[in-house]
Amino acid sequence: MNELTSNVIPARTAALGAAIGFGAIAVFQLTLALGAPFGRAAWGGTHTNLSTGLRIASAVAVAFWLLAALTVLARGGSEAIPLPGGFVRWGTWLLVGLLPLGALMNFASSSVWERFLWGPLAAILAVLCLVVARSGAASTG
């Protein structure tokens, strides 16, 4: 695994790829929070238009995914991201743990969009975050 994480995909490239993926998810969640009728591709896919509660959850998800993007960028070595090293280190490992669970939940969803778009994306993001987490590129302070 060290060879994969150190030679095949450099940490900065993996961090950038993960940040782009998290940014795309944040944009999608923002459209949901603003009332776009894309509910079939989120939150279990049972509603075209989301309830107020799910729209609020989507707004919270925007903040989560943007923080995830900043976290992996910082862990990947970006010095322009002013997050504490400990938060960045543990936050990246937390993403490594949460994303596979999200992938499994999406693969198990009745929504075709969740099974064939969000499930694979979560799995890819999990691998990218693993590469970044194992790199130790950011300071550990």
Phi, psi and omega in degrees: 000326178301321180296317178299312186285338183256333186248321187282311180237109178298148184302319180296320179293317178297318180297318179295317178298317179294318180297322177295316177298316179295323178297319178297318178296318179298318178297316178300313180296325177296318178298322177295316180298329180275359174102009178298144184276054181251022184299336178295344181257013183206161173052041178090350175070020185273347181228138174289311177254130184282150174291167178302318180299318179287330175294321176295318177299322177295322178296319177295321179298325177303311180298317180300311184291327176292320176295322177299317179298314179296322181297311181291327176297317178296317179295329179284358174113001179290117181277353181279352181264112185274063177248144179299142182303319179296318178297317181296314181298306182290325179297320179294318178293326176298318177297321178300325179280321185282323185297319175298324177295318176297321178298314180299317179297319178292319178297332181272355184290155174280349179280125178299320180298318180291320181292319189256352176243299187287326177299305178298322179298316179298320179296316178296316179297325177298316179294317179298318178294325176297316178302313181294315182298319183285343184289325183066027185294324182279162176295154183260013183292000000 
